[in-house]
Amino acid sequence: MCVTNRKYVQLTVVVSLAVSFLIHFPELVSLSDAQEQRTLFPDMSLADVLFEVGYAFLSLLALFVVNTVFFKFNRPNTRMTWWKVALSFILVWLLSKALGGAFVFLHHHFSIPAIDATVHHYLHPVRDFMMSIVVTGTCYIYYLTAQWQAMLLQNGELQAENVRNQYQALKNQLNPHMLFNSLNTLQSLVREGPERAQDYICQLSHVLRYTLKENDTHVVTLREEMDFVEAYIYLMKMRYEDNLHFIVEVDSRCLDYVLPPLSIQTLVENAVKHNEISSRKPFVIEIGIIRSPADGTFSLFVENVLQPRRTVSSGTGIGLVNLAKRYELLLGKEIKITEADGRFRVCIPLMKP
């Protein structure tokens, strides 16, 4: 932020200096032509021109400061609308006219050097208009540039995070422990009957294909995610049989909403990993939709009764942290984790496409 503000200050100084000389270009040129000076700007001296340029420079700096304080053009996270830009132009124009009037007042009452030529006074409204365009335009262009740079930086972070997520997904899904459990389950199903084994292989291939596929958009619809989750639930139920139950109630109105891929699977896996699942303690996972009464937004929740394992399961321990980071980078939202009355719930926002 300090580097950004320093660049903004440097830009305003350079632009103010350049514009203050450019708008007095006719007077500066006439200083080298005695006849033109006598015709257009009689009795004008070098001191008069330099004072005019200096006052214009200070006025431009003041206009930049006022514009920045009121409209925050130097902050790319500020929401800028067309009416703010229009209001900025009007404010700068009025202030520019007021500063011009103040300079005339100082010239007449305190004998400050200034150009008294009629042509020069006719040029004042045009110069006020030009200064207003320059100040507002420069601020808005800087705002757009800073916003674009922030977006590039965020995209870079997102790409890096996406690479880490793909690596973690590969690591989670293709680790020996997961393959060992899947093969053990498959072996049992083969003994029971080839049809169930074939169904299991079909669902397992669906899970692996969805996990490993490249997602250029970084988000999927809830419909796609739930299709994958159904296959993942099938694998979990084949492994834990009647000891694991799922209650899934997803509002059909939300199926076209989007969320980061593997979000629900991460929450289900987290619940399975940290809770006891046995015939002594069957485990129930609830998946549903809630709507915020405040703003009407939808969220998906995964909830379960806390049944901590007697032994701590092995794992990276970054599942929820990873999901929270993806939500922050992809959607600018936060996930909500609550633990109360012996129940554990995670809510993840759903976004309109």
N, C-alpha and C positions, 0 to 999 in steps of 0.2 A: 504493500500500500504506500509506503514512504517513497519507493522508487517511482511509482505511478504518479504520486502527487508532485514529485520533483520534476518529472517530465512535463506535467501539466503546467507548472509554473514557468518552466523554461519556454514552453510553447507560447504562453500568453505574453511573455516579455518580448520574444522575437517578433511575434505578429504585431504587437502594439508599436514596436520600434519601426518596423517596415511600413505599416499603414500610416503612421504619423508623418513619415517622409513622403510617401506616395500621394497622400491627399493634398500636400503642399508642393507638389511637383511643379505646377505652373509658376508659383512664386519663386521657387529655387532656380528655375531655368531663367526667369526674367532678370535675376540678379546679374547674369552674364551678358545681358543685352540691354544697354542703357536706353535705347529708344523705346523698346517694348516696355521697359520698366516705367518710363515717363508716361506712356500711353495707358497702360492697364493698371499699374500699381504705383502711382506718383507718391513721392516722399517716403517710399518704403526702404528700410535699411536692413542689413544682415541681422541685426539684433532683433528687429521686429519678427523676421521669419523664424529665427531660432527660438524665440519665446513662444511663438505659435506652435511650432513643432514640439517643443518640450511640454507645453500644456496639453496638446493632443495626445502625446505619449502617456502622460499621467492620467488623463481622462479615460483613455482606453484601458489602462490597468485597473482603474476604479470600476469601470463597467464590467470587466471580467470578474473582479472580486464579487461585486453585487450579484451578477448572474450566477456565479458558482455557489454563493451562500444560499440564495433563494431556490435554485433549481437543481443543485447537486449534479451538474454535468460531469464532474470529475469522478463520479462513482458509477461504474458499469452495472452494478446491481440495482440502481434506481430505475423505476419504471417511467419511461419517457413517452408521453403522448403528444399528438399534434397540437392540442390546445395549450400544452405547457410550452412548446416551442414558440407558438404564436404569442403567448403571454410574455415569454422571455423577450421576444423582439420588440413588443410594444413598450415594455418596461425600459429596455435599453435605449430605445429611441427617445422616450420622454426624458430620461436621465441625461442623454447626450445633448438634447436641446437646453436642458436646465444648466448643464455645465458650460455650454457655449454662452448662455446668458450671463453666467457668473463671471466668465472671463471678460466679457464686454464691460460689466460693472467694475471689475478690478482695473481695467484699462482707463476708464473715465474718472474714477475716484481716487486711484492710487498711482496713476501715471505709469502703469506697467506697459512695456513696449508691445505694440500690436499693430496689425496692418489695418489702415483706415480706408483703403480703396473701396469704391462702390462695387466693383466686380467681385472683390473678395467677400463682401457681405452677401452678395447674391449666391455665392457658392456655399454658404454655410448650411442651408437646408439639405442640399445634395450631399454634403460631407457627413452631416448627422445621419442621413439615411444609409450611406455607405458604411459608416462606422457600426451602425446597428446590425446591418447584414453580416459584416465581418465578425463581430463579437458573437452573435447568436450562431452563425454558421460554423465558426471555428469550434465553439463549445459543443455543438451537436455532432460535428464530424469526429471530434475527439471522443465523445461518448460512444458513437457507433464503433470506432476503431478499438476502444478499450473493451467494449462488449464482445466484439469479434475475437480479440485476443484471449479474453476470459473463456470464451466458448472453445477455442482451440486448446487451451490448457486443460479444461474440463474433459474434452474429448480424448486428450492424451492420457489423462488419469484413468478415464473410463476404459480405454483400450488396454492399458496396463492391468487394470483390475479384471478385465474380461479374460486376459491371458492367464492370470492367476486362478480365476474361477474355472477355466477349462482344465487347467492342470489339476486343480483340486478335485474337480468332477471325475477326471480320469483316475486319480489316486483313490478317491472314495469308492468308485464303482468297480475298479479292476484290481483292488488290492487282494492278496491271497485269501484273507479272511472272508471277504464277500464271495469270491469264487468257490471257496471251500464249502460255505453254507449252501450256495446255489447247487453245486454238484451233489452234495449230500441229499438235498431235497429231491433233486432230479432222480438220483439213484433209488430213493424210496418209492417215487412215483412210477418208475419203470417196473418195479416189482409188483406194484398194485395193478397197473394196466397201461398199455401204450397210449391210450387216448388222453388220459390225464397228463402223462409225460409230454405228449405233443402239445397240449394246451399250455403247459408250463414253459416249454421251450419258446413257443410263440410269444408269450407275454414277456419272457426274459429278453428276447431279441428286441421287442418293442421298447423296453426300458433302456437297454444299452444303445439302441439307435437314437432315441430321443436325447439321451445324455451326451452322446458324442457328436451329435450333428452341430454344424456351425450355424450360429444365429447372428446374422449381420445387423438385425434391428435391435438386439439386446433385450427385447421384450416379446412375450407371446400372449395370445388371448387366454382368458380363463378356460375357454372351451378346450383349447389344445392342452393346457396344463392338466385339466381334469381327466382328459383321455389318458394321458401319461400316468397320472396318479392312480387311476383305476387299475392299470397294469401293475404298478408298483404295489398297490394294496393286495392284488392277487398273489404276488410273490410272497409278501409278508404273511398272508393267511395260510398259504401252503406250508410255510415254515413253522408257524406257531399254531396252526389248526384252530381249534375251538378256544384257545387261550387268548386270542387277540380278536377284537371286534371293532368295527368302524361304524359310526353314524354320520352319514354324509347327507347334508341338506343344503344344496346350492341353488340360489334363486336364478331362474332362467334369464331374468332381466340383466344379469351381470356377466353372462357368458362371453360377451364381446368386449368386456373391459380387459385391460392389459396389466401384466405384472412381470417381473423378471423370471426367466425360466428356472425351473427346479426349486422355486420358492416353497411350494407346499411339500414337496418331497423332503426338503431340508428339515421342515418342521416335524413331519412324521418320523423321519429318521432320528431326529433329536429326541423325540418322545420315546421311541422304541429303545434307543441306546441307553437312556438314563433311568428307565423304570423296569421293575420286575414284571415278567410275563410268565405265568405258570398256571397249572391247574389249580393251585392253591390260591393264586391271585390273578384271575383273568383281568386283562387290560382292555380298556375301552378308549378309543380316540374319536373325538367329535370334530367334524369339519363343517363349518357353516358360514353364513353371511350375516353381518349386522350393518345397520344403517345409522349414521350419526344423526341425532335429532337436531343438532346445532346447524349443520350445513348440508345435510342430506347426502353426504358421501358414503360410499359403500366400502366395507373392509371385510376381508376373509379371516376367520379365526380357526386355530387348531387348539383344542383344549383336551385336557386329560386329568384324571385324579392322580395325585402324586403317590407313586409306589416305588420309592428309591431302591435301587439294586443293593444287595448286600455287599457285592464287590463292585468296585468302580470299573466301568468298561473302558477299554482302550479307545482312543480317538484323538483327533487333533485339537478338539475343544474350541474350534473357531467357527462352527456352523452358524450360530445366530449372529456372531460378530460379522462374519462374511456377508450374511444376508442383509444385515443392517447397513453395511457399507455400500452394497450394491444398490439398495433403495435410495441411499443418500445421493449417490452419483448419478443413477439413472433417472430417478423421478423427483429428487429433492424432497423426499418424504422420510418419515421415521416410522419404524415398527414399534409396536407397543407390547411390552412384556409385563404380565401381572401374575402374582402368586398370592392367593388368598383362600382361606377356608379349605386348605388341603387340595386346592386345584391350581393347575398351571395353564395359563392361556397366553398365546401369542397372536396379535392382530396385525395383519399386513394390509396396507391400503390398496385398493383397486382403482386404476386410473382409466378415464374415458380415452378411447383410441383417438 
